[in-house]
């Protein structure tokens, strides 16, 4: 029987060796797939709500959110005035 070198450099002499290699690769692919799924899920997982925030963190959060809302309203108003003039 003629042996052929694969891209990995392994020489197979029987179908059983090919099946074993196929099974090993399939197991490795499944492990990698599971790891990717776990990492992907943790990437987009929502953080756990923390209801025990200190008063200073609550106030800081309110100020930050308020500033972001004000900035959005101001941007909207400026864009409205800019495009309203062009008519």
N, CA, C and O atoms as a CHARMM CRD file, in Angstrom:
* protein
*
  348
    1    1 UNK  N      0.84000  -1.17400   0.00000 PROA 1      0.00000
    2    1 UNK  CA     0.00000   0.00000   0.00000 PROA 1      0.00000
    3    1 UNK  C      0.88300   1.23400   0.00000 PROA 1      0.00000
    4    1 UNK  O      1.91300   1.27200   0.67300 PROA 1      0.00000
    5    2 UNK  N      0.48700   2.21500  -0.73700 PROA 2      0.00000
    6    2 UNK  CA     1.24200   3.43900  -0.87500 PROA 2      0.00000
    7    2 UNK  C      0.84900   4.41300   0.23500 PROA 2      0.00000
    8    2 UNK  O     -0.33200   4.72900   0.37700 PROA 2      0.00000
    9    3 UNK  N      1.81100   4.89600   1.02500 PROA 3      0.00000
   10    3 UNK  CA     1.51100   5.87000   2.08200 PROA 3      0.00000
   11    3 UNK  C      1.67900   7.27500   1.53600 PROA 3      0.00000
   12    3 UNK  O      2.54300   7.54800   0.70300 PROA 3      0.00000
   13    4 UNK  N      0.83200   8.14900   2.02800 PROA 4      0.00000
   14    4 UNK  CA     0.86700   9.53100   1.56800 PROA 4      0.00000
   15    4 UNK  C      1.05800  10.43700   2.76600 PROA 4      0.00000
   16    4 UNK  O      0.44900  10.23600   3.81700 PROA 4      0.00000
   17    5 UNK  N      1.89500  11.42100   2.60100 PROA 5      0.00000
   18    5 UNK  CA     2.08300  12.39500   3.67400 PROA 5      0.00000
   19    5 UNK  C      0.97600  13.44000   3.60400 PROA 5      0.00000
   20    5 UNK  O      0.68300  13.99500   2.54500 PROA 5      0.00000
   21    6 UNK  N      0.37900  13.68800   4.74800 PROA 6      0.00000
   22    6 UNK  CA    -0.66800  14.69900   4.82900 PROA 6      0.00000
   23    6 UNK  C     -0.01900  16.05000   5.09200 PROA 6      0.00000
   24    6 UNK  O      1.18300  16.11400   5.35300 PROA 6      0.00000
   25    7 UNK  N     -0.78400  17.12200   5.03000 PROA 7      0.00000
   26    7 UNK  CA    -0.20300  18.43400   5.30900 PROA 7      0.00000
   27    7 UNK  C      0.39100  18.53800   6.70800 PROA 7      0.00000
   28    7 UNK  O      1.26900  19.37000   6.93700 PROA 7      0.00000
   29    8 UNK  N     -0.06600  17.71100   7.65300 PROA 8      0.00000
   30    8 UNK  CA     0.49500  17.75800   9.00800 PROA 8      0.00000
   31    8 UNK  C      1.76800  16.93600   9.11200 PROA 8      0.00000
   32    8 UNK  O      2.44600  16.97800  10.13900 PROA 8      0.00000
   33    9 UNK  N      2.09800  16.20800   8.09100 PROA 9      0.00000
   34    9 UNK  CA     3.32400  15.42100   8.08100 PROA 9      0.00000
   35    9 UNK  C      3.13800  13.98900   8.54700 PROA 9      0.00000
   36    9 UNK  O      4.12100  13.25200   8.62500 PROA 9      0.00000
   37   10 UNK  N      1.91900  13.56300   8.86000 PROA 10     0.00000
   38   10 UNK  CA     1.67300  12.20600   9.33300 PROA 10     0.00000
   39   10 UNK  C      1.45400  11.27900   8.14400 PROA 10     0.00000
   40   10 UNK  O      0.82900  11.65800   7.15300 PROA 10     0.00000
   41   11 UNK  N      1.96700  10.07800   8.25300 PROA 11     0.00000
   42   11 UNK  CA     1.77700   9.08500   7.20000 PROA 11     0.00000
   43   11 UNK  C      0.79000   8.04200   7.71600 PROA 11     0.00000
   44   11 UNK  O      1.00400   7.45100   8.77400 PROA 11     0.00000
   45   12 UNK  N     -0.26500   7.82200   6.98600 PROA 12     0.00000
   46   12 UNK  CA    -1.27200   6.84900   7.38600 PROA 12     0.00000
   47   12 UNK  C     -1.03300   5.54500   6.64300 PROA 12     0.00000
   48   12 UNK  O     -0.75900   5.53100   5.44300 PROA 12     0.00000
   49   13 UNK  N     -1.14500   4.44300   7.39200 PROA 13     0.00000
   50   13 UNK  CA    -0.91300   3.13200   6.78900 PROA 13     0.00000
   51   13 UNK  C     -2.18200   2.30400   6.70700 PROA 13     0.00000
   52   13 UNK  O     -2.21400   1.27300   6.03500 PROA 13     0.00000
   53   14 UNK  N     -3.24400   2.75800   7.39900 PROA 14     0.00000
   54   14 UNK  CA    -4.49400   1.99400   7.36600 PROA 14     0.00000
   55   14 UNK  C     -5.68400   2.93200   7.55400 PROA 14     0.00000
   56   14 UNK  O     -5.53700   4.09500   7.93300 PROA 14     0.00000
   57   15 UNK  N     -6.85700   2.38900   7.27800 PROA 15     0.00000
   58   15 UNK  CA    -8.07400   3.17000   7.45400 PROA 15     0.00000
   59   15 UNK  C     -8.34900   3.45100   8.93600 PROA 15     0.00000
   60   15 UNK  O     -8.92500   4.47900   9.29100 PROA 15     0.00000
   61   16 UNK  N     -7.92400   2.51700   9.78700 PROA 16     0.00000
   62   16 UNK  CA    -8.11000   2.71600  11.22400 PROA 16     0.00000
   63   16 UNK  C     -7.33600   3.94000  11.72200 PROA 16     0.00000
   64   16 UNK  O     -7.83900   4.69800  12.55100 PROA 16     0.00000
   65   17 UNK  N     -6.13200   4.13100  11.22500 PROA 17     0.00000
   66   17 UNK  CA    -5.35500   5.30900  11.61000 PROA 17     0.00000
   67   17 UNK  C     -6.05000   6.58500  11.14600 PROA 17     0.00000
   68   17 UNK  O     -6.04900   7.59300  11.85300 PROA 17     0.00000
   69   18 UNK  N     -6.63200   6.53700   9.97600 PROA 18     0.00000
   70   18 UNK  CA    -7.35500   7.70600   9.45900 PROA 18     0.00000
   71   18 UNK  C     -8.58500   7.97700  10.32000 PROA 18     0.00000
   72   18 UNK  O     -8.86700   9.13000  10.64600 PROA 18     0.00000
   73   19 UNK  N     -9.31700   6.93300  10.69000 PROA 19     0.00000
   74   19 UNK  CA   -10.49400   7.09900  11.54200 PROA 19     0.00000
   75   19 UNK  C    -10.11400   7.66100  12.90600 PROA 19     0.00000
   76   19 UNK  O    -10.79100   8.54200  13.43600 PROA 19     0.00000
   77   20 UNK  N     -9.01500   7.13900  13.47200 PROA 20     0.00000
   78   20 UNK  CA    -8.55700   7.64400  14.76700 PROA 20     0.00000
   79   20 UNK  C     -8.19700   9.11900  14.68400 PROA 20     0.00000
   80   20 UNK  O     -8.56200   9.90400  15.56000 PROA 20     0.00000
   81   21 UNK  N     -7.49000   9.49000  13.64500 PROA 21     0.00000
   82   21 UNK  CA    -7.10900  10.89100  13.46000 PROA 21     0.00000
   83   21 UNK  C     -8.35600  11.75700  13.26800 PROA 21     0.00000
   84   21 UNK  O     -8.43800  12.86200  13.80500 PROA 21     0.00000
   85   22 UNK  N     -9.31000  11.26000  12.51400 PROA 22     0.00000
   86   22 UNK  CA   -10.55800  11.98200  12.27700 PROA 22     0.00000
   87   22 UNK  C    -11.29900  12.18800  13.59700 PROA 22     0.00000
   88   22 UNK  O    -11.80400  13.28000  13.85500 PROA 22     0.00000
   89   23 UNK  N    -11.37000  11.15900  14.42900 PROA 23     0.00000
   90   23 UNK  CA   -12.04300  11.25500  15.72800 PROA 23     0.00000
   91   23 UNK  C    -11.33500  12.25900  16.63900 PROA 23     0.00000
   92   23 UNK  O    -11.99000  13.04300  17.32600 PROA 23     0.00000
   93   24 UNK  N    -10.00400  12.23700  16.64600 PROA 24     0.00000
   94   24 UNK  CA    -9.25000  13.18700  17.46300 PROA 24     0.00000
   95   24 UNK  C     -9.50800  14.62000  17.00500 PROA 24     0.00000
   96   24 UNK  O     -9.71800  15.51600  17.82200 PROA 24     0.00000
   97   25 UNK  N     -9.48900  14.82300  15.70100 PROA 25     0.00000
   98   25 UNK  CA    -9.73900  16.16600  15.16800 PROA 25     0.00000
   99   25 UNK  C    -11.16000  16.63000  15.46000 PROA 25     0.00000
  100   25 UNK  O    -11.38400  17.79700  15.78100 PROA 25     0.00000
  101   26 UNK  N    -12.11400  15.71900  15.35100 PROA 26     0.00000
  102   26 UNK  CA   -13.50300  16.06600  15.63600 PROA 26     0.00000
  103   26 UNK  C    -13.68100  16.45100  17.10400 PROA 26     0.00000
  104   26 UNK  O    -14.39100  17.40900  17.41300 PROA 26     0.00000
  105   27 UNK  N    -13.04400  15.71300  18.00300 PROA 27     0.00000
  106   27 UNK  CA   -13.09500  16.05800  19.42400 PROA 27     0.00000
  107   27 UNK  C    -12.47300  17.42400  19.67300 PROA 27     0.00000
  108   27 UNK  O    -13.00400  18.22000  20.44700 PROA 27     0.00000
  109   28 UNK  N    -11.35800  17.69400  19.02700 PROA 28     0.00000
  110   28 UNK  CA   -10.68900  18.97600  19.17900 PROA 28     0.00000
  111   28 UNK  C    -11.56500  20.11300  18.64700 PROA 28     0.00000
  112   28 UNK  O    -11.64000  21.17600  19.26300 PROA 28     0.00000
  113   29 UNK  N    -12.21300  19.90100  17.52900 PROA 29     0.00000
  114   29 UNK  CA   -13.10400  20.90700  16.95400 PROA 29     0.00000
  115   29 UNK  C    -14.27400  21.16900  17.89200 PROA 29     0.00000
  116   29 UNK  O    -14.67200  22.31800  18.08100 PROA 29     0.00000
  117   30 UNK  N    -14.82200  20.12600  18.47400 PROA 30     0.00000
  118   30 UNK  CA   -15.95300  20.29600  19.40200 PROA 30     0.00000
  119   30 UNK  C    -15.53200  21.05900  20.66200 PROA 30     0.00000
  120   30 UNK  O    -16.28100  21.90300  21.15400 PROA 30     0.00000
  121   31 UNK  N    -14.33900  20.76400  21.18200 PROA 31     0.00000
  122   31 UNK  CA   -13.84500  21.49800  22.34400 PROA 31     0.00000
  123   31 UNK  C    -13.65300  22.97100  22.00700 PROA 31     0.00000
  124   31 UNK  O    -14.03800  23.85200  22.77600 PROA 31     0.00000
  125   32 UNK  N    -13.04800  23.23000  20.83700 PROA 32     0.00000
  126   32 UNK  CA   -12.85500  24.61700  20.41300 PROA 32     0.00000
  127   32 UNK  C    -14.18700  25.32500  20.21600 PROA 32     0.00000
  128   32 UNK  O    -14.33600  26.49000  20.58500 PROA 32     0.00000
  129   33 UNK  N    -15.15200  24.62500  19.63600 PROA 33     0.00000
  130   33 UNK  CA   -16.47000  25.21000  19.41200 PROA 33     0.00000
  131   33 UNK  C    -17.13500  25.55900  20.74100 PROA 33     0.00000
  132   33 UNK  O    -17.73700  26.62400  20.87300 PROA 33     0.00000
  133   34 UNK  N    -17.03100  24.68000  21.70800 PROA 34     0.00000
  134   34 UNK  CA   -17.61200  24.93700  23.02600 PROA 34     0.00000
  135   34 UNK  C    -16.93000  26.13400  23.68200 PROA 34     0.00000
  136   34 UNK  O    -17.59300  26.96200  24.30500 PROA 34     0.00000
  137   35 UNK  N    -15.62300  26.22600  23.54500 PROA 35     0.00000
  138   35 UNK  CA   -14.89800  27.34900  24.12800 PROA 35     0.00000
  139   35 UNK  C    -15.30400  28.66400  23.45000 PROA 35     0.00000
  140   35 UNK  O    -15.46300  29.68300  24.12300 PROA 35     0.00000
  141   36 UNK  N    -15.46900  28.64500  22.14200 PROA 36     0.00000
  142   36 UNK  CA   -15.89700  29.84200  21.41900 PROA 36     0.00000
  143   36 UNK  C    -17.29500  30.25100  21.85200 PROA 36     0.00000
  144   36 UNK  O    -17.55700  31.43600  22.05700 PROA 36     0.00000
  145   37 UNK  N    -18.19700  29.28600  21.99400 PROA 37     0.00000
  146   37 UNK  CA   -19.55900  29.59700  22.43200 PROA 37     0.00000
  147   37 UNK  C    -19.55400  30.21500  23.82900 PROA 37     0.00000
  148   37 UNK  O    -20.29600  31.15900  24.09700 PROA 37     0.00000
  149   38 UNK  N    -18.72400  29.68400  24.70800 PROA 38     0.00000
  150   38 UNK  CA   -18.63900  30.21400  26.06200 PROA 38     0.00000
  151   38 UNK  C    -18.11200  31.64500  26.04800 PROA 38     0.00000
  152   38 UNK  O    -18.66500  32.51900  26.71600 PROA 38     0.00000
  153   39 UNK  N    -17.05600  31.88200  25.29800 PROA 39     0.00000
  154   39 UNK  CA   -16.49100  33.22700  25.21900 PROA 39     0.00000
  155   39 UNK  C    -17.45800  34.20100  24.56100 PROA 39     0.00000
  156   39 UNK  O    -17.57400  35.34700  24.99600 PROA 39     0.00000
  157   40 UNK  N    -18.15100  33.76100  23.52200 PROA 40     0.00000
  158   40 UNK  CA   -19.10900  34.61200  22.82400 PROA 40     0.00000
  159   40 UNK  C    -20.25800  34.99100  23.76100 PROA 40     0.00000
  160   40 UNK  O    -20.69400  36.14200  23.79500 PROA 40     0.00000
  161   41 UNK  N    -20.73600  34.00700  24.51500 PROA 41     0.00000
  162   41 UNK  CA   -21.81700  34.27900  25.45600 PROA 41     0.00000
  163   41 UNK  C    -21.39100  35.24200  26.54800 PROA 41     0.00000
  164   41 UNK  O    -22.17500  36.10100  26.95300 PROA 41     0.00000
  165   42 UNK  N    -20.17300  35.11500  27.03000 PROA 42     0.00000
  166   42 UNK  CA   -19.71700  36.01000  28.08500 PROA 42     0.00000
  167   42 UNK  C    -19.43000  37.40700  27.54500 PROA 42     0.00000
  168   42 UNK  O    -19.44900  38.38000  28.29900 PROA 42     0.00000
  169   43 UNK  N    -19.16900  37.51000  26.26200 PROA 43     0.00000
  170   43 UNK  CA   -18.90100  38.81300  25.66400 PROA 43     0.00000
  171   43 UNK  C    -20.14200  39.69000  25.66900 PROA 43     0.00000
  172   43 UNK  O    -20.05000  40.89500  25.90400 PROA 43     0.00000
  173   44 UNK  N    -21.30100  39.09900  25.41400 PROA 44     0.00000
  174   44 UNK  CA   -22.53300  39.85500  25.32600 PROA 44     0.00000
  175   44 UNK  C    -23.45700  39.65300  26.52300 PROA 44     0.00000
  176   44 UNK  O    -24.63400  40.01000  26.45800 PROA 44     0.00000
  177   45 UNK  N    -22.95300  39.09700  27.59400 PROA 45     0.00000
  178   45 UNK  CA   -23.77000  38.89300  28.78800 PROA 45     0.00000
  179   45 UNK  C    -23.98500  40.22900  29.48800 PROA 45     0.00000
  180   45 UNK  O    -23.06300  41.03500  29.61200 PROA 45     0.00000
  181   46 UNK  N    -25.20600  40.45000  29.93900 PROA 46     0.00000
  182   46 UNK  CA   -25.49900  41.67700  30.66800 PROA 46     0.00000
  183   46 UNK  C    -24.89100  41.56800  32.05700 PROA 46     0.00000
  184   46 UNK  O    -24.90500  40.49900  32.66800 PROA 46     0.00000
  185   47 UNK  N    -24.36300  42.66400  32.54600 PROA 47     0.00000
  186   47 UNK  CA   -23.80900  42.60800  33.90400 PROA 47     0.00000
  187   47 UNK  C    -24.92800  42.42100  34.92000 PROA 47     0.00000
  188   47 UNK  O    -26.05900  42.85900  34.71400 PROA 47     0.00000
  189   48 UNK  N    -24.59200  41.77500  35.99600 PROA 48     0.00000
  190   48 UNK  CA   -25.56700  41.54600  37.05800 PROA 48     0.00000
  191   48 UNK  C    -25.94500  42.88900  37.68400 PROA 48     0.00000
  192   48 UNK  O    -25.07000  43.70500  37.97000 PROA 48     0.00000
  193   49 UNK  N    -27.23400  43.12000  37.89600 PROA 49     0.00000
  194   49 UNK  CA   -27.61800  44.39100  38.52100 PROA 49     0.00000
  195   49 UNK  C    -27.13900  44.43500  39.96800 PROA 49     0.00000
  196   49 UNK  O    -27.24000  43.45900  40.71200 PROA 49     0.00000
  197   50 UNK  N    -26.63000  45.57100  40.32700 PROA 50     0.00000
  198   50 UNK  CA   -26.12100  45.73800  41.68400 PROA 50     0.00000
  199   50 UNK  C    -27.03000  46.72300  42.40000 PROA 50     0.00000
  200   50 UNK  O    -26.90000  47.93600  42.23000 PROA 50     0.00000
  201   51 UNK  N    -27.94900  46.20000  43.20200 PROA 51     0.00000
  202   51 UNK  CA   -28.91900  47.04100  43.88400 PROA 51     0.00000
  203   51 UNK  C    -28.34200  47.66200  45.15200 PROA 51     0.00000
  204   51 UNK  O    -28.97100  48.52400  45.76500 PROA 51     0.00000
  205   52 UNK  N    -27.17700  47.23600  45.53600 PROA 52     0.00000
  206   52 UNK  CA   -26.57300  47.74800  46.75700 PROA 52     0.00000
  207   52 UNK  C    -25.55300  48.84300  46.43000 PROA 52     0.00000
  208   52 UNK  O    -24.47500  48.88700  47.02300 PROA 52     0.00000
  209   53 UNK  N    -25.89000  49.71700  45.49300 PROA 53     0.00000
  210   53 UNK  CA   -24.98000  50.80000  45.15900 PROA 53     0.00000
  211   53 UNK  C    -24.94100  51.80900  46.30000 PROA 53     0.00000
  212   53 UNK  O    -25.93100  52.03600  46.99500 PROA 53     0.00000
  213   54 UNK  N    -23.79200  52.39100  46.46400 PROA 54     0.00000
  214   54 UNK  CA   -23.66900  53.41900  47.48500 PROA 54     0.00000
  215   54 UNK  C    -24.32400  54.69700  46.97400 PROA 54     0.00000
  216   54 UNK  O    -24.46400  54.87600  45.76400 PROA 54     0.00000
  217   55 UNK  N    -24.72100  55.57400  47.86800 PROA 55     0.00000
  218   55 UNK  CA   -25.35500  56.82200  47.42700 PROA 55     0.00000
  219   55 UNK  C    -24.47300  57.63900  46.47600 PROA 55     0.00000
  220   55 UNK  O    -24.98400  58.26500  45.54800 PROA 55     0.00000
  221   56 UNK  N    -23.17500  57.63700  46.69600 PROA 56     0.00000
  222   56 UNK  CA   -22.29800  58.41600  45.81400 PROA 56     0.00000
  223   56 UNK  C    -22.27400  57.83200  44.40400 PROA 56     0.00000
  224   56 UNK  O    -22.20200  58.57700  43.42800 PROA 56     0.00000
  225   57 UNK  N    -22.33500  56.50700  44.29000 PROA 57     0.00000
  226   57 UNK  CA   -22.37300  55.89100  42.95900 PROA 57     0.00000
  227   57 UNK  C    -23.69800  56.17600  42.26900 PROA 57     0.00000
  228   57 UNK  O    -23.73600  56.38100  41.05600 PROA 57     0.00000
  229   58 UNK  N    -24.78500  56.19000  43.03500 PROA 58     0.00000
  230   58 UNK  CA   -26.09400  56.52000  42.45400 PROA 58     0.00000
  231   58 UNK  C    -26.11100  57.94400  41.92000 PROA 58     0.00000
  232   58 UNK  O    -26.58900  58.19600  40.81400 PROA 58     0.00000
  233   59 UNK  N    -25.58900  58.86800  42.70700 PROA 59     0.00000
  234   59 UNK  CA   -25.55400  60.27000  42.28200 PROA 59     0.00000
  235   59 UNK  C    -24.65400  60.43100  41.06600 PROA 59     0.00000
  236   59 UNK  O    -24.99500  61.15300  40.12900 PROA 59     0.00000
  237   60 UNK  N    -23.51800  59.76900  41.07900 PROA 60     0.00000
  238   60 UNK  CA   -22.61600  59.82900  39.92200 PROA 60     0.00000
  239   60 UNK  C    -23.26700  59.26800  38.67300 PROA 60     0.00000
  240   60 UNK  O    -23.08200  59.80400  37.58000 PROA 60     0.00000
  241   61 UNK  N    -24.01700  58.20500  38.82300 PROA 61     0.00000
  242   61 UNK  CA   -24.71800  57.61200  37.69000 PROA 61     0.00000
  243   61 UNK  C    -25.79600  58.55400  37.16100 PROA 61     0.00000
  244   61 UNK  O    -25.94900  58.70200  35.94900 PROA 61     0.00000
  245   62 UNK  N    -26.53700  59.18400  38.05600 PROA 62     0.00000
  246   62 UNK  CA   -27.56700  60.14000  37.64700 PROA 62     0.00000
  247   62 UNK  C    -26.95300  61.32400  36.90600 PROA 62     0.00000
  248   62 UNK  O    -27.48500  61.76200  35.88600 PROA 62     0.00000
  249   63 UNK  N    -25.83800  61.84500  37.41500 PROA 63     0.00000
  250   63 UNK  CA   -25.17900  62.98100  36.76400 PROA 63     0.00000
  251   63 UNK  C    -24.67800  62.57400  35.38300 PROA 63     0.00000
  252   63 UNK  O    -24.84300  63.31600  34.41500 PROA 63     0.00000
  253   64 UNK  N    -24.07400  61.40800  35.29300 PROA 64     0.00000
  254   64 UNK  CA   -23.55600  60.93400  34.00700 PROA 64     0.00000
  255   64 UNK  C    -24.68300  60.73700  33.00000 PROA 64     0.00000
  256   64 UNK  O    -24.57900  61.17400  31.85400 PROA 64     0.00000
  257   65 UNK  N    -25.75400  60.08400  33.42400 PROA 65     0.00000
  258   65 UNK  CA   -26.88800  59.87200  32.52300 PROA 65     0.00000
  259   65 UNK  C    -27.55000  61.19300  32.14800 PROA 65     0.00000
  260   65 UNK  O    -27.94800  61.38200  30.99800 PROA 65     0.00000
  261   66 UNK  N    -27.67000  62.09800  33.10100 PROA 66     0.00000
  262   66 UNK  CA   -28.25400  63.40300  32.82500 PROA 66     0.00000
  263   66 UNK  C    -27.43300  64.18400  31.81500 PROA 66     0.00000
  264   66 UNK  O    -27.98800  64.81800  30.91800 PROA 66     0.00000
  265   67 UNK  N    -26.11200  64.14400  31.95600 PROA 67     0.00000
  266   67 UNK  CA   -25.24200  64.84100  31.01100 PROA 67     0.00000
  267   67 UNK  C    -25.36300  64.23800  29.61800 PROA 67     0.00000
  268   67 UNK  O    -25.36100  64.96700  28.62700 PROA 67     0.00000
  269   68 UNK  N    -25.46700  62.91900  29.53100 PROA 68     0.00000
  270   68 UNK  CA   -25.59900  62.26100  28.22900 PROA 68     0.00000
  271   68 UNK  C    -26.92800  62.62300  27.57300 PROA 68     0.00000
  272   68 UNK  O    -26.97800  62.85400  26.36500 PROA 68     0.00000
  273   69 UNK  N    -27.99600  62.67500  28.35000 PROA 69     0.00000
  274   69 UNK  CA   -29.31200  63.04700  27.81600 PROA 69     0.00000
  275   69 UNK  C    -29.30300  64.50100  27.35200 PROA 69     0.00000
  276   69 UNK  O    -29.80600  64.81300  26.27300 PROA 69     0.00000
  277   70 UNK  N    -28.73300  65.38600  28.16300 PROA 70     0.00000
  278   70 UNK  CA   -28.64000  66.79400  27.78300 PROA 70     0.00000
  279   70 UNK  C    -27.83100  66.96400  26.50300 PROA 70     0.00000
  280   70 UNK  O    -28.21400  67.73300  25.62100 PROA 70     0.00000
  281   71 UNK  N    -26.72300  66.25500  26.40100 PROA 71     0.00000
  282   71 UNK  CA   -25.88800  66.32300  25.20500 PROA 71     0.00000
  283   71 UNK  C    -26.65800  65.85000  23.97200 PROA 71     0.00000
  284   71 UNK  O    -26.53500  66.44900  22.90300 PROA 71     0.00000
  285   72 UNK  N    -27.43600  64.80200  24.10600 PROA 72     0.00000
  286   72 UNK  CA   -28.24000  64.30100  22.99500 PROA 72     0.00000
  287   72 UNK  C    -29.31300  65.29100  22.56400 PROA 72     0.00000
  288   72 UNK  O    -29.55700  65.48500  21.37300 PROA 72     0.00000
  289   73 UNK  N    -29.95000  65.91400  23.55000 PROA 73     0.00000
  290   73 UNK  CA   -30.98300  66.91200  23.23700 PROA 73     0.00000
  291   73 UNK  C    -30.35600  68.12000  22.54600 PROA 73     0.00000
  292   73 UNK  O    -30.89500  68.63300  21.56600 PROA 73     0.00000
  293   74 UNK  N    -29.21800  68.56700  23.06400 PROA 74     0.00000
  294   74 UNK  CA   -28.53500  69.70700  22.46300 PROA 74     0.00000
  295   74 UNK  C    -28.10400  69.40900  21.02400 PROA 74     0.00000
  296   74 UNK  O    -28.25500  70.25900  20.14700 PROA 74     0.00000
  297   75 UNK  N    -27.57800  68.23000  20.77900 PROA 75     0.00000
  298   75 UNK  CA   -27.19700  67.83700  19.42300 PROA 75     0.00000
  299   75 UNK  C    -28.41700  67.80700  18.51700 PROA 75     0.00000
  300   75 UNK  O    -28.36300  68.29600  17.38900 PROA 75     0.00000
  301   76 UNK  N    -29.51600  67.23700  18.99700 PROA 76     0.00000
  302   76 UNK  CA   -30.74000  67.19800  18.20100 PROA 76     0.00000
  303   76 UNK  C    -31.22800  68.58900  17.85200 PROA 76     0.00000
  304   76 UNK  O    -31.63400  68.83900  16.71700 PROA 76     0.00000
  305   77 UNK  N    -31.19100  69.50600  18.82400 PROA 77     0.00000
  306   77 UNK  CA   -31.63500  70.87200  18.58000 PROA 77     0.00000
  307   77 UNK  C    -30.74600  71.56500  17.54600 PROA 77     0.00000
  308   77 UNK  O    -31.24500  72.24800  16.65200 PROA 77     0.00000
  309   78 UNK  N    -29.43000  71.38800  17.66900 PROA 78     0.00000
  310   78 UNK  CA   -28.51100  72.00800  16.70200 PROA 78     0.00000
  311   78 UNK  C    -28.73100  71.45700  15.30000 PROA 78     0.00000
  312   78 UNK  O    -28.73100  72.21700  14.33200 PROA 78     0.00000
  313   79 UNK  N    -28.91800  70.15400  15.17900 PROA 79     0.00000
  314   79 UNK  CA   -29.17400  69.56400  13.86000 PROA 79     0.00000
  315   79 UNK  C    -30.50000  70.04500  13.29300 PROA 79     0.00000
  316   79 UNK  O    -30.60900  70.29500  12.09200 PROA 79     0.00000
  317   80 UNK  N    -31.50500  70.17500  14.14600 PROA 80     0.00000
  318   80 UNK  CA   -32.81200  70.66000  13.70300 PROA 80     0.00000
  319   80 UNK  C    -32.69100  72.07800  13.15200 PROA 80     0.00000
  320   80 UNK  O    -33.22200  72.38500  12.08500 PROA 80     0.00000
  321   81 UNK  N    -31.99100  72.93400  13.88300 PROA 81     0.00000
  322   81 UNK  CA   -31.82200  74.31300  13.42300 PROA 81     0.00000
  323   81 UNK  C    -31.00500  74.38700  12.14400 PROA 81     0.00000
  324   81 UNK  O    -31.29600  75.19800  11.26500 PROA 81     0.00000
  325   82 UNK  N    -29.99000  73.54900  12.03500 PROA 82     0.00000
  326   82 UNK  CA   -29.12500  73.57300  10.84300 PROA 82     0.00000
  327   82 UNK  C    -29.92000  73.17200   9.60900 PROA 82     0.00000
  328   82 UNK  O    -29.84300  73.85200   8.58600 PROA 82     0.00000
  329   83 UNK  N    -30.66800  72.09900   9.67900 PROA 83     0.00000
  330   83 UNK  CA   -31.39900  71.61700   8.49900 PROA 83     0.00000
  331   83 UNK  C    -32.68000  72.39600   8.25700 PROA 83     0.00000
  332   83 UNK  O    -33.21200  72.36500   7.14800 PROA 83     0.00000
  333   84 UNK  N    -33.18300  73.08400   9.25000 PROA 84     0.00000
  334   84 UNK  CA   -34.37400  73.90200   9.08400 PROA 84     0.00000
  335   84 UNK  C    -34.05700  75.15000   8.28200 PROA 84     0.00000
  336   84 UNK  O    -34.90100  75.63100   7.52600 PROA 84     0.00000
  337   85 UNK  N    -32.84200  75.68300   8.43700 PROA 85     0.00000
  338   85 UNK  CA   -32.42700  76.88900   7.71200 PROA 85     0.00000
  339   85 UNK  C    -32.28200  76.64700   6.21500 PROA 85     0.00000
  340   85 UNK  O    -32.44800  77.58000   5.42800 PROA 85     0.00000
  341   86 UNK  N    -31.98400  75.44900   5.81300 PROA 86     0.00000
  342   86 UNK  CA   -31.71100  75.15600   4.41500 PROA 86     0.00000
  343   86 UNK  C    -32.95700  75.12200   3.55400 PROA 86     0.00000
  344   86 UNK  O    -32.84300  75.06600   2.32900 PROA 86     0.00000
  345   87 UNK  N    -34.13000  75.15400   4.13700 PROA 87     0.00000
  346   87 UNK  CA   -35.37600  75.09300   3.34700 PROA 87     0.00000
  347   87 UNK  C    -35.67100  76.37500   2.66500 PROA 87     0.00000
  348   87 UNK  O    -36.67800  76.48400   1.96600 PROA 87     0.00000
